[in-house]
């Protein structure tokens, strides 16, 4: 598990053995079962997640209906809004698959950043990349039709169709499961 994380970190900074040992000593690795809710609406949390294996999703519960907003798979990081604004969560985070996660909090990050300042540089670079990616994804989503969203997801994240229940994909695309079935049939008939 730790080697996967160290390989990811090495894209941003070089780690010494002392730094690797400091990360391992934090006891941040968690195995979490499919269906586990990591965060509920109304809860407060300090935890941030990095997916080493598996898939987690964020969703809102609106009038009893789940509205999926994102899927996070291998090498994706998620810091819930409630961690930053220190308010109760507005949404849920759950495991779509059995997961291996790196779970950290601001206290751990402050400790590591204090001992090893280059981690702060890495976190800043990663945050900038994630923010830019999220803005592009949001803009693309807002300006596209459900069919374009589906085709984009099929092109950019084809693995999700094998990993995620169809009703959650439909929710993410902003359509009903029946509409997703019709959309898929229409696209298949075109090809």
N, C-alpha and C positions, 0 to 999 in steps of 0.2 A: 504493500500500500504506500509506504513512505517513498519508495523509488518513483512511483508514478507522480507524486507531488513534487519530488526533487527535480525530476525531468522537466516538469512544467515551469518551476521556478527558474531553472537554468536558462530558459528562453529570455529571462529578464536580468538576472544577476548570477554570478558565480558564487557557490556556497563552499565555505570551508567545513572541515569535519566538525569543528566546534559549533558552527551555526546549524548544521544538520542535527547534531546531538541536542541542541537547545530546542529545536522544533519537535524532535521525538519525545523529549522530556515533558512536553506540554500535554501529552495524552489526548490528541485531537481527533483520532480516527474512531469512527463509529460505524458499525454494521446496523442497518435499519431495515426492517421488513416492509414488503409491499403493503400498502394500505395504511401505514403509520402516518398520523397527522403530526407534523413537526411544529406547526403554529396554527392556532385558531384565531378567528376574528375576536377582537376584544382582549387577547392576551398581550402581555408585554414580553419582550425578549431582548437579549443582548447578543444572540447567536447569529453568526454568518456561516454560510455553507459553501463548500467547494465539492463538487461531485467528482469522485474518483471512478465510480462505477454505478450505473443505474440511471434512473430518471426521477426527478421531482417536478411538481407543477405548482403554480400559484393559481388561485381562483377566488372569485367573490361568490357569495351566496346572495342572490337577489330574487326576492319573492319566491324563495324555495328552490330556485334553479341555479345550478352551478354555471358560472361564466369563467371559463379558463382564459387566463391572460398570458401564460408563458410556460414553456417546458425547459428544464435545465438538465442536460445530459453531461457525459464525460467532459471534463475540463471546463465546465461552466461554473461561475461563481454567483452567489446570490446573497446580498445583504438586504434583508427586509427593511422597508421604509421605517417601521417602528423602532428599529435599532438606531437609526439616524435621528429621527424626530422625537424619540423617547416617549412616544404615545402608544396607546393600544393599537394593535394591528387592525387594519381594515379588511384584511383578506386571510385566506388559509394557504398553508403550504403542506402538501402531502406527497408521499412516495408512490409513484406509479409502478415502480419495480422494486425488488430488493436492491438496496443501495449500500455503497461504502462511501461515507462522507467524511470530509475534514470539517470539523465544527470548531469555530474559534469565536472569541468575543473581544470587545474593545480593551478589556483589561489585559488579556494575553497579548494582543497586538501592541499595546503600549509597552509592555515588558520587553518583548522581542525588539521593537523599534528602539527602545532605550539602550539595549545591549548592542544591537547591530543596526546602526542608522541606515544602512543600504536597503533594509527591508522596507523602510518608509518610501524610498525612491521607487522600489518595485511596485508597491501598493498604489502609488500615485500613477505610475505608467499603466498599470492594469485598470485602474479606475477610469482613466482617460479613454482607454480602448473600449471598455464596456459602455461608457456613456455615449461615445460616438456610434457604436454598433446599435445600441438601443434607440438612439434618435433616428438612424437610418431605417431600422426595422419599423418603428412607429410611423414615420412618414410614409413608408411604402405601404403599410397596412391601411392607413387612413385614406390613401388615394387610390386604392385598388378595389375591384369588384370581388365578390366571394370566389368567382372562378379564377381570377388572377391570383388571389391569396392561396387557393388550393394548388395551382400550378407552381407558384413560387415555393410553397412548402414542399411539394413533390420534388422540385429541382434542388433546393438547398438543404432539405432535411428529410431525405427519403427514408431514413432509418425509423423515423417516428411512426410511419404507417405500419410497421411491424411490431412496434413496442407499445403503442398507445391505443386504448379502446376508441373505436370510431366515434362514440358520442362525445368524448373529450376533444377529439380533433375537430368535430363539428362545432362544438362550443368555442374552441379557440378561433375558428374561422368566422364565427359570428352567425352561424346558420344552424338549423335544426338537423338532427341525424337523417331524417327523410330527405331533406334538401341535399345533403352530402351524397346520399345514395343516387339521387337523380343526377347530380352534377358529375359524379364518377361515371355513370352510365352514358351520359351525353359526351363526355370527353373520350371514353372508350370507343363509342360509335363514330366519332369524328376521325379517329386514328385508324 
